[in-house]
Amino acid sequence: MLLSAFKESLIQLDTLKFQLPNGQYVPSHFHLTEVGNVKRNYIDCGGKLREENKINLQLLVASDTDHLLNPNDVLEILELAEKQLGYSNLELEVEYQQNTVGRYKLAFDGAVFQLINTQTACLAPDQCGIPQEKPRVRLSASGVNCSPNSGCC
């Protein structure tokens, strides 16, 4: 989700809810502890130089259960960050700690912000030797006994 879409979504809401991929919600007393412009320069396994530029929102849950951010509070924090950091309409990612710090993409279902799992991936599979995964063949459960020389396995 781009920053502009996030801000437009915030304007529509009275309360903030972030839902984790497992269906649970980030507790409503979360803090927005950081807004960052994260620039990442790296080289992939195929030797290609790459760059990412994202806005990172860090959510933290502390013991102060009476703390409650409303959508307007978040808009004000974002406006201050934009002035100080000078970023543009970039893709958002959300950082939230459970067992470890997770980085999530963000989606909106009209009422709740959905935290979407991110995945690592090889960006140059044709150059680094990772074989393409072949589709799995499902053997029927028809009661046929397979032996190594029967041709069915």
C-alpha positions in Angstrom: 0.0 0.0 0.0 1.3 3.4 -0.9 1.4 6.2 1.7 -1.3 8.1 -0.1 -3.7 5.2 0.0 -2.9 4.7 3.7 -3.7 8.3 4.5 -6.9 8.2 2.5 -8.0 5.1 4.4 -7.2 6.8 7.8 -9.5 9.7 6.9 -12.4 7.2 6.6 -11.9 5.6 10.0 -13.0 6.4 13.6 -10.8 3.7 15.1 -7.6 2.0 14.1 -7.3 -1.8 13.8 -4.4 -3.8 12.5 -5.0 -7.5 11.9 -2.1 -10.0 11.8 -1.9 -12.8 9.2 -3.0 -15.3 11.8 -6.3 -13.4 12.3 -5.4 -11.9 15.6 -5.3 -8.1 16.1 -2.5 -5.9 17.3 -3.7 -4.8 20.7 -5.6 -1.4 20.4 -3.2 0.3 22.8 -0.2 0.0 20.4 2.2 2.9 19.9 3.5 4.1 16.6 7.1 4.4 17.8 8.8 5.1 14.5 8.1 6.4 11.0 11.2 5.9 8.8 12.3 6.3 5.3 14.2 3.0 4.8 16.6 2.9 1.9 18.2 -0.4 1.1 21.0 -0.8 -1.5 22.1 -4.3 -2.2 23.4 -6.7 -4.8 21.5 -9.9 -5.6 23.0 -13.3 -6.1 23.2 -12.7 -9.9 25.3 -9.6 -9.4 22.6 -7.0 -10.2 22.7 -3.9 -8.0 19.2 -3.2 -6.6 17.6 -0.5 -4.5 14.5 -0.4 -2.3 12.9 2.8 -0.8 10.0 2.3 1.6 8.3 4.0 4.5 8.5 1.9 7.6 5.9 2.2 10.4 6.9 0.5 13.7 4.1 -0.6 16.0 4.9 -1.4 19.6 2.7 -2.7 22.4 3.6 -1.6 25.9 1.9 -2.1 29.3 0.0 1.2 29.2 -3.4 -0.2 28.2 -5.1 3.1 28.4 -3.0 4.4 25.4 -5.1 4.8 22.2 -4.1 6.3 18.9 -6.9 7.5 16.7 -6.6 7.8 12.9 -6.1 11.6 13.1 -3.2 11.1 15.5 -1.5 8.9 13.0 -2.1 11.4 10.2 -0.4 14.1 12.3 2.6 11.9 13.0 2.9 11.1 9.3 2.7 14.8 8.3 5.5 15.6 10.8 7.6 12.8 9.5 7.1 13.9 5.9 8.3 17.4 6.8 11.3 16.1 8.7 12.3 13.2 6.4 11.2 14.6 3.1 10.0 11.4 1.6 7.4 11.0 -1.2 4.5 8.7 -1.9 6.3 5.4 -1.2 5.3 1.8 -0.4 4.6 1.2 3.3 5.8 -1.6 5.4 4.9 -2.3 9.0 7.2 -3.6 11.6 5.7 -5.4 14.6 7.3 -7.6 17.2 5.9 -10.9 18.3 8.4 -13.7 18.8 10.8 -11.7 16.6 10.4 -8.5 14.6 8.3 -9.1 11.5 8.0 -6.9 8.5 4.7 -6.8 6.8 3.1 -5.4 3.7 -0.2 -3.5 4.3 -3.6 -3.8 2.8 -7.0 -2.3 3.8 -10.4 -4.1 3.7 -12.5 -1.0 4.3 -12.4 -1.2 8.1 -9.2 -2.9 9.2 -5.6 -2.7 8.1 -4.3 -6.1 7.2 -0.7 -7.0 7.9 0.5 -9.3 5.1 3.4 -11.6 5.5 6.5 -10.9 3.4 8.6 -13.6 1.9 12.3 -13.8 0.9 12.9 -14.7 -2.7 15.8 -15.2 -5.1 15.8 -12.3 -7.5 18.1 -14.0 -10.0 17.1 -17.7 -10.1 18.4 -18.1 -13.6 21.9 -17.1 -12.5 22.4 -18.6 -9.0 21.5 -22.2 -9.6 18.2 -22.5 -7.6 16.2 -25.0 -9.5 12.6 -24.1 -10.5 10.2 -26.1 -8.4 8.3 -28.7 -10.4 4.6 -29.1 -9.8 3.8 -31.9 -7.4 2.0 -34.9 -8.8 -0.7 -36.3 -6.6 -1.0 -40.0 -6.6 -4.5 -41.4 -6.5 -5.6 -43.2 -3.3 -7.1 -46.0 -5.3 -5.5 -48.7 -3.3 -2.8 -49.4 -5.9 0.3 -50.6 -4.2 3.4 -48.9 -5.7 6.7 -50.6 -5.7 9.9 -48.9 -6.9 9.9 -50.8 -10.2 6.2 -50.5 -11.0 6.3 -47.1 -12.8 3.6 -45.6 -10.6 5.9 -43.7 -8.3 
